[in-house]
């Protein structure tokens, strides 16, 4: 049995989406407030916590590997994130003593930690949704991740979100605005709005994402906002208002709109709730009002019903739209989903199609980034990566700087080089 107390050391690691990152920050903040010490080594910790993700099979397999590694240390373990609700049996096969903390009950971590350290195995899987105005230990002092909702309204055939996080629960606008204001006062200069699907925010409360963004635009303070992923289904009728607000100086000109497939038959099988034409209409509206908007999208390759002609439609869509960012995922069946019951495509076919898309996307993103050569303007320094600082221009384009600039500062930069992944620039004197 491990003794609890002021010198108790806790190690926390997190995987997956920005909501999980925010949950890990809250977990750390609550434990530090309770007197625990955060350590960077699981072997030195009295208690280990892992915030898990199971959205894709490779990620799930990595979680299994990490659970086995943390279990082998012989320390008390808390498994948080999505896995406690999607893969509880797997966790307990690896570690029968592991405590479970659900993705919507992170505010209960102090009690779970205390009881786990006393030798109990605890399951806290309730939905308290208390994620705003909680103590936070930020992983990046200038970036604040604000969760605006949990769960979703969709019923996609391949996704475990409903299993892990339930139906949509939009958080109170007043609390969201207070959270943003609080983080800005603490020094954050960049706010990420995140959830499983920002596009459906407010639809369970009689409001909308556009309403929330309009209120955020009116807040005081020196900060910029990145709006996270929005599924086409829930913004198709409101994209005009959303883009209107994004034109405000407060917001990065950035849209993450996952298309998943360029084939309407596959989209229907996926139960996505929109068509290829809907996606194109959204893109056209955004680019009509903000021509240089940075467009990010997601594509699933190898869905079980993706015929060769369906794949070619996806290729054609990407060639037509030319997104700035494309997140490509090979389909992997997730337990508990409808798509997991379908006959799967040969992995050789999926691998070949994935390689084709990666090559196409590399050429598209390089072409898009070269358009920024010679650009000069203000950018926010928001990250440190391998000895370089990353500055984001108003369109959220990442510009690597090797000058001695301060994290959180605004600097005048000029883009000198472009790769498929990012831009390289210098600070203007």
Steps between C-alpha positions, in 0.01 A plus 500: 500500500633846407467780750330823390641833602650833398809341341311244291634497145268454202590435137245587227512423129235584244410393146253592230295810440529847649210418736719229653786748531269736684380219726862417587563866586197500731605173663847642564361831626261338746770270637756780536240708686452201733873490576623233262826541310503442124801298386627439148594137563253214551767296679539775762126547554290372786199505265480484121213642293447445128237693302415261218372519143343220295387683186718287270635147530869608490430741786312230689792261459734768630275540804525126564879521480511797738263334747723194510810714548347706782358186664846338498629780726280372783361844585131580555343593166203713393375460143311807379378623161285297260629151574314447831169518312598340168747230612454434869556125462833559327620723784409246766660213308826694511465640851230367733581770756477799266255772599281651229418868450246582229546780244215702649599464864853642515395733783487191726869420455606606852267250664594227252872566555470496878305175507724335241809586703335336801473174307142522371398438140265784408261544208382858449314505169223748574429800278557811711624717209683738738780602263486877510653734761699210646866529608729441203866416456558616143735299280556818294476829694371697201240252365179443692271214393134571579249218472163630386312168497526126548355223285333551164175489306622280216471123462798420277535129431874488576534717812510421875435857619142425603621197698774698676343843546129460442253736338567868453533709816572862415657696782359828628601803290561710810744243641678470165548875481622509860745218429644684199532822701669313786755331272580829324563665837736214581706581190343294220517676164341222296172326583392173343128430500460125508247219535417181312318716244494878542248529219212364706569725799181644648254284308395343831465844663315699236811690392780447246873513445462828310327653804789393724767626260324835476521539879866393506580763238380768743722393793780726618864396497790434267444150364401308188265203466531180298166329442536122498336230291147547366317222317323617182165357613456754776632816332362470148212736577706742710832517319433856383466631855800300621726634226373853561618478861831340399574816302534681834861571601451289815493174298756310299375454143502123541236234437520130585221333303540120468365358175609135561412392144436658162238237412136551594437125522777462757387808690153349520641168622702691759176671611672837481182693424634714215608466137807585298306797365426626853871497581581690181234757579654561842848538350374733227322722753809520722737579213259752350516708818855410611692401183820402684327307781702201618292189440567180692311179429504130591476199271441135589649266241388139469151517649347151444265617223757721324517363145781603266276755328408641845866546580554679169220741595687583820818562302309725260346695789839569656641606164206737457494651850876498573477516881793646694500208745373144450498251787496154340390197703486140388166355601519279806193329647418617850309265733138593556459682167289396201796517261688241705243240392560551127736289285833684497703594194836325450773686686713504185229705327465738793878544522529577129217754508648663808838538329329652195322756717814587698691572179214709365459695821872572525494662157182696579623634834836598350317689224278674755791594725706642212225758455623654827858559385584866552207561735578757767291582804428447866509153655451362851782286642312209659726194517854368529593209271848345487690819562277716283208723590172465313314820414145499366387762252134613489419194287654264756783407264798369700818699436823361647729767642856453620539853635497571873130578533294473816218248538169686503630805314377651175776545245529632147616214279579432136457156342818390318450126441209258465475124548198271492487510881563864588651835412841634599546866575710772656414779741494836325725763657 
